Amino acid sequence: HLFRPEFVKEHKTPLCSDAYSGFTTNEYNKDTDAASRELQWKLIPNFAGELPKLFEQAQEEQLSRAHDTTSFASFRLTEVIHSHGINVRYLGLLYTYLNKERQSQARDNCRALLLVELLA
């Protein structure tokens, strides 16, 4: 269980870095398991709903600053994902949750960006 520092800082209870190492009790393992479930079942699905909005905001900012349409290429997907405490290894799960979101151009653009990142 490797968590992003951003996730650990925002998590409601402290997490032990020695969980599952054999140096601690199973209680620490339970805390880590609960944090993992929270990440996979709450944070990532919520972020999937937020990602198209973040993409649209970045696109609007790019257009207003540069009168340019390169925002699709300049949207830093991995930086945005990391800043929300999500590891890149969860891109597939994020893609799955994103598919469940309401269909929109921003959602489809985010799906395309995720696929590119998954294949890169």
NUSE-133748 format. One record per atom (N, C-alpha, C, CB): residue in one letter; x negated, y, z. Coordinates in steps of 0.1 Angstrom, whole numbers, plus 5000, padded with zeros to 4 digits. Glycine has a CB too. Example, Ala and Ser with C-alpha at 12.3 -4.5 7.8 and 13.67 -1.06 7.14 Angstrom:
A486849435078
A487749555078
A486849675078
A488749555090
S487249785071
S486349895071
S487150005079
S485949945057
//
This chain:
H499249885000
H500050005000
H499150125000
H501050005012
L498950184988
L498250304987
L499150414984
L497150294976
F499250514993
F500250624992
F499450744988
F501050645004
R500050834980
R499450964977
R499451044990
R500351034966
P498351134991
P498351215003
P499551305005
P497051305002
E500051354993
E501251434994
E502451365000
E501651484980
F502551234998
F503651155004
F503451135018
F503751014997
V502151105022
V501851075036
V502051205045
V500351035037
K501751315039
K501951445047
K503351475049
K501251565039
E504251435040
E505651465041
E506451355048
E506251495028
H505851245050
H506551125056
H506851155070
H505650995055
K508051115074
K508551145088
K507851085099
K510051105089
T507150975097
T506350915108
T504950895103
T507050785113
P504050905113
P502650875109
P502450735104
P501650905121
L501550715094
L501250585088
L499850545092
L501450585073
C499650425095
C498350365098
C497550325086
C498450255108
S496450375084
S495650335072
S495150185073
S494450425070
D495150135085
D494749995087
D495849885086
D494049975100
A497049935082
A498149835081
A497749725070
A499449905076
Y498149605073
Y497749485065
Y496349455064
Y498349515051
S495549515073
S494049495073
S493649375082
S493349615076
G494549335091
G494149235101
G493649295114
G493149145095
F493449435113
F492849495125
F493949555134
F491949615121
T495249545130
T496349605137
T497449505139
T496849735130
T498449545147
T499649465149
T500549475137
T500349505162
N501549385137
N502549385126
N503449515126
N503349265127
E503449575137
E504349705138
E503849805128
E504249765153
Y502549815126
Y502049915116
Y502449865102
Y500549925117
N502449735100
N502949685087
N504349715084
N502749525086
K505249705094
K506649745093
K506849895089
K507349715106
D506049975095
D506050115092
D505650145077
D505150205101
T504650075073
T504150085059
T505250035049
T502850015057
D505849925053
D506949865044
D508049965043
D507349735050
A508450025054
A509550115054
A509250235046
A509950165069
A507950285047
A507550395038
A507550365024
A506150445043
S507150245020
S507150195007
S508550185001
S506450055005
R509550135009
R510950135005
R511450275003
R511750065015
E511150365012
E511550505011
E511050564997
E511050595022
L509850544994
L509250594982
L509950534970
L507750554981
Q510150404970
Q510650334958
Q512150354956
Q510350194958
W512850364967
W514350364967
W514950494969
W514850274977
K514250594974
K514750724976
K513950834969
K514750764991
L512650844971
L511950954965
L511850944950
L510450954971
I511550824945
I511450814930
I512750834923
I510850674927
P513850774928
P515150804921
P515550944922
P516250714928
N515251014933
N515651154934
N514751234925
N515451204949
F513451204924
F512551274915
F512951254901
F511151224918
A513451134897
A513951114883
A515051204879
A514450964882
G515851244889
G516851344886
G516351484885
G517951344897
E515251514892
E514651644892
E513651664880
E513851664905
L513051564875
L512051574865
L512551644852
L511551434861
P513651614847
P514151694835
P514251844838
P515451634830
K514751874850
K514852014853
K513452084854
K515552034867
L512552014860
L511152064860
L510552084846
L510251974868
F510851994838
F510452004824
F511052124817
F510751874816
E512352144819
E513052254813
E512452384818
E514552254815
Q512152394831
Q511652514837
Q510252544831
Q511552504852
A509452444830
A508152464824
A508252504809
A507252334825
Q509152454802
Q509452484788
Q509852634787
Q510452394782
E510752674796
E511152814796
E510052914799
E512352834805
E509252874809
E508152954813
E507152974801
E507452904825
Q506852864795
Q505952864783
Q506452954772
Q505652714778
L507752934769
L508353014758
L508353164762
L509752974756
S508653204774
S508653344778
S507253404779
S509353354792
R506253324782
R504953384783
R504253394769
R504053294792
A504353284761
A503553284749
A504353284736
A502653164749
H505653284738
H506553274726
H506053154717
H506553404718
D505753054724
D505152934718
D506052814721
D503752904723
T506052714713
T506852594715
T506052474719
T507752564703
T504852494724
T503952384728
T504152324742
T502552424726
S505252364748
S505452324762
S505552174764
S506652384768
F506052104754
F506051954754
F504651904756
F506751894742
A503751954749
A502351904750
A501651954762
A501551934737
S502052074767
S501352134778
S501952094792
S501352284777
F503052024792
F503651984805
F502751874811
F505051934803
R502251904823
R501251814829
R502051714838
R500251894838
L502451604832
L503351504838
L502651444850
L503651404828
T501451404849
T500851334861
T500551424872
T499451274856
E500251554869
E500151654880
E501451674888
E499551784875
V502551684880
V503851704886
V504251574894
V504951724875
I503951464889
I504251334896
I503451324909
I504051214887
H502151354908
H501351344920
H501751454930
H499851374916
S502051574926
S502451674935
S503751644943
S502651804928
H504451544938
H505651494946
H505351374953
H506851474936
G504151334954
G503751214962
G503951084956
G504551214975
I503951074943
I504250954935
I502950914928
I505450964926
N502550784930
N501450734922
N501750704908
N500850604929
V500850714899
V501050684885
V501450544883
V499750724877
R501050454892
R501450314890
R502950294891
R500750224901
Y503750394895
Y505150384895
Y505850444883
Y505650454908
L505050474873
L505650524860
L506750444855
L504550554850
G506550314855
G507650224850
G508850234858
G507150074850
L508750234871
L509950254879
L510650384877
L509550234894
L509850494876
L510350624873
L511050624860
L509150724873
Y510550564850
Y511150554837
Y512550484838
Y510250474827
T512550374846
T513850304848
T514850394854
T513650174857
Y514550464864
Y515450554871
Y515850674862
Y514850604884
L514850714854
L515150824845
L516150784834
L513850874838
N516150664830
N517150614820
N518550614826
N516850464816
K518750614839
K520050614845
K520550764846
K519950554859
E519750864844
E520151004844
E521051034832
E518951094845
R521751144834
R522651194823
R521751224811
R523351324827
Q522251184799
Q521451204787
Q521351354784
Q522151124775
S520151394781
S519951534777
S518551534769
S519851634789
Q518351644762
Q517151654755
Q515951654764
Q517151784746
A516051724776
A514951724785
A514651584791
A515251824797
R515751514794
R515551374798
R514851294788
R516851304802
D515251304775
D514651224765
D513151264763
D515351244751
N512851394764
N511451444763
N510651384775
N511351594763
C511151384786
C510451324798
C510251174796
C511251344811
R511251104790
R511050964787
R509950944777
R512350904782
A509851024767
A508751014758
A507451034764
A509051114746
L507351144773
L506151164780
L505651054789
L506251294788
L506650994795
L506350874804
L505850754796
L507650834812
L506450734784
L506050624776
L504550654771
L506950614764
V504250774767
V502950804763
V501950774774
V502850954758
E502250824786
E501450804797
E501250654801
E501950884809
L502350584800
L502250434802
L501350364793
L503650374802
L501350414780
L500550344770
L499150394769
L501150364757
A498850514776
A497550574775
A496550494783
A497550714780
//
